[in-house]
Every structure is written in structure tokens, then in C-alpha cells.
């Protein structure tokens, strides 16, 4: 099968492209700029384009593709560059859907959303993801939507962010003898190994049972934010007490940072997301894709084992 993958040079995109190639598929990867040789997957074809600019997505770029895997998303807005949740998640998804219809894609449209996506959610990240999901459902193209928890991989942004928080928080002039934690740290995550997600993406394209379905996916175990930070600290050799900052104070600080910095280290929208759990029931994904997700400790150990190989 020939598959069009957006965000093909990103963390999730790179792993997805390689997983699809390994299963014998052809891949056309959409990237904003062509990646260097170290980030290219052997066998993939890369084309340039921007999901927020429909003019860069002519039908010929999707010529012959039977399916689309749409992975582009942001966790923080950069308004100076036009990278807003509305532009990327909602309009970007509509643009890719329009390009798929114009190219005659009739197979599957796979969309990567997130746990907590809801039209009534507190955070704009979650509400725009929900609106993108709705656009996918109303497109007329058979779809599969995945809603993962936080993703773990050796090159994943989340792990790097947590390592920075443990070692030296952004904007801090020195490494403090403690780790600042927003809130009480008792909110729960179900971290998912990147290979388990790409397994499900590839499997969903190889049968019709998952057409027009949505799946929440998490790892094999749940951890609190406190437990997650301590586990990462053990792997990187950082042992500091966790000092919990009241959420009202964090929101006030984030609001100030947003007013003076183009890319603040934390935003009010991210804090809104952090106040809720990111957990799910894997029963449907297990049945549909034979998913047997790695528990958190095993997935984290694999992150650092694969880094040592590099």
C-alpha cells in the first residue's frame, strides 16, 4: 500500500514511516523542510509542504496514495510564526482532508489525537484536537483516530523536557537543589512506548475492522507525575526532592511569561492539561491490534538502552 504521512520527519512521524516501510508499504512523507540524511528513512520519498497552507498540498503530492496518516500537531503555540492550535490542529487537518479527497484517497485517513480531546475541555489544545477529530469524522473518508497518552522514545520530546526539569528548569540561572513540580504531582499518566503506537497505526491500515473507529491507547501501567519524575531521575543520576508549587502560583507565573516571551517554558494551556489525568482502558486497542503495551518502567529502560546504542 502507498501511504501519505504528514509530519514525517518528526518524532512520531519518523518512527511511523520506518514501521510502515518495515511492513512492506510505500511511504510518501510530507515535511516542511527536507530532512538531512541522518533523519531520512531509507526507501521513503519526501515532499515538502505545510499543512497550514493549502496551496502547498496539491493533489499530485498524494498521487497513487491509498491512505493518509496525519500526525502533525503542536503542544505549544508560537503565534509569531502563525503556529496556533487553531491553524495547525483544525485548519491543518481540514487542508489535509481536502488534499486527500482531491487526490481520490479512498482507503483510510488515520488521525493522531490525544487523550482528553473534548469540545468542552479547559485547554485549547484539547478543544482543537476534538474539532479536528470532528472534521475527520465528517470528511466522508473512512477513518481511524488514535488518542494516546504521553509518548516515550529515545528521541521523544517529553522525556527530554522531564530531564531538563530534573536537571535545571528552563530560565533558571542555576541548577536548584530541588525539582519544582506544578501542583501536587498526583495526576496520573499512562506513558506509551512509541513502538506500541506505530504497531497500532500499521495494523489499522491492514484491515477494515478499525474503520470509522476511535481508540484511546496507553502503556501497560499507570504512574503519577511524581513517580514519573523520580524514575527519570534514577536513569539520569539526579536525586533531588520534589517541591510542589501551588497551581494558582504556577498559573500566575505562566501568564507573566506568556506576556513577555515568544516561546515561554510553560504556558497556561499546558498547566490546564497537567491538571487532569492522561489514562485510559486499553481493552479495545488490545482486541483490535493485538496490543500488548510495555509497562512504564520497561519502556523507560528501553529509552535509555537505545540511547546508549547511538
Protein Blocks (a to p, Z undefined) as FASTA:
>chain_A
ZZddehklmmklmmmmmmmmmnopacddddfbdcdfklpcghiacddddfklmklmcfkl
mgoiabdcdfbdcfbdcfknopafklmmmmmmmmmmmmmmmnopabbccddddehiafkb
mbfklmmmmmmmmmmmmnopacddddddddddfkbfklmmmmmmmmogghiabdcfbdcd
ehjhlaccddddfklmmmmmmmmmnccklgoiacddddfbdcdfklmmmmmmmmnopacd
dddddfklmmmmmmmmmmmpfbdfbdfklmmmmmpccdddfklmmmmnopacddfklmmm
mmmmmmmmZZ
